[in-house]
Amino acid sequence: ARLRKARIFWLGILFMFGLGIFAVCTKYSDAIRFGEHERLDDALLVYVPFIGCCAAAFCSIFFGTEYSDGTIRNKLIVGHTREAIYYAGWIAGVLAAVLMALAYLLAYGVLGSFLLEAPQIPVKMLFLYMGISIFTIIAYVSMFHMLSMLITRKSTAAVVCLLVFFGMLILAMMIQSKLDAPEFLPAYIMGAEGTEQTVPEPNPKYLQPAVRKVYQFFLDVLPTGQSIQLSAFEVLHPLWLVIYSAVVSAAATLIGMVAFRKKNLQ
């Protein structure tokens, strides 16, 4: 009931719905201007990184409001356990984030089916990636719900959650940039006849196999790293992404629950 009345929830729904429309219009505009073949699957999963930002804003403001209104304290007075309060909040956060994702998919899917070409990626693969994205969304919510339940002040929680999100996003982008470095770079030399020739030259910034595995591991573990891979349909380890998301969610929930039990709510 509180979720339906929460302004931040409806703002998130409206934002993601508008983002879906904007994504289709952008793709359609590119198709008209440049004659490109823009397909329905091109921006289908663009919502995943944005959901992380929405989850950070929603969790901090929604649960910060419960603190400031005294709702959490009142629930304890009438007999609710701290565990029940924590898990109820977590469920509300997951539900809100998933509904925001569905708002994007609804807008993008309906409008895109009229303006964009049919998807090139098999339908089974599309559903697989969307399924993985749900686990990524749950990981986002688990982290930001933990922070929001442990930080009483709404404004402080909002700043911390958003800083954590953008910090993880920048880190994931830096890791992805390292992984994208080519093994060879073109080098230009002058031939015997004075003609310019191109020869491959080893790239000193190219990650060797052992180091590459470490970078890929952190990219897979970070929810923002998963978001980047999903939005580009470049997931190397689908099963591991699900496992890592589950581990991150469980760890954040466990830490948050233990800390919330000890938190002074007076």
C-alpha positions, 0 to 999 in steps of 0.5 A: 500500500505504501509503495502505491502511494510513494511519489519516488516509485511513480517518478521511477516508473515514469522515468523508465517508461520515458526512457523506453520511448526515448530509446526507440525514437533515438534508434528510429531517428538513426535509421532515418538519418543514416539508413542503418538497420536498427533492430528491436534488440539493439537497446532492449537491455539499456534499462539495466544500468539505469535501474541501478541508479533508480534503485539507489534513489528509490531505496534511500528516499523510500526507506528514509521517509519511513525513518523520518515519519516514524513508520519503522519505530511504530512497526516495532511498537505494534509487534513487528520483528526487525527481521520482518521489517527488513525483509518486507522492505527488501521485497518492496524494493525488489518489486519496485525495481522490477516494475520500473524495468517492466515500464521500460520494456513495455514502452520500448517493446510496444513502440519499437515493434512498430518502428524498428526491425525484428530482433536479430538475437534469438528470442530464447537468448533475449529472455535469458538475458532479461532473466539474468538482469533480474538477478542483477536488479536484486543485487542492486536493491540488496546493496542499496536497501542495506545502506538505506536501512543503516543510514537514518537520515534520508538525504545522507542515505541518498547521497551515499547510495548514489555515490556508491552506484556511480563509483561502481559504474566508473570502476566497471567502465574502467575495467571494461576499457582495460579488457577492450584494449586490442592485442595489437596496434597498427604501426606505420613504416616506410617501405623500400620504395617509399610507400607507407606500410602498416604492420601490427605492433604489440599493445603494451596495455593489452591484458595477459590471460592471467590478469585478464581473468582477474579483471573479468572476475571483478567485471562479472561480480560488480552489478554495474559490470553486469549491467554494461555486459547485459546492455551490450549483449556481451555476456561471457559467463551467463551462469556466473553472473547469476551466481555472483548476483546471488552471492552479492545479494545474500551477503548484503542482506546478511550484513544489513540484517545483522547491523539492523538488529543492533541499530538504535532506533530511538 
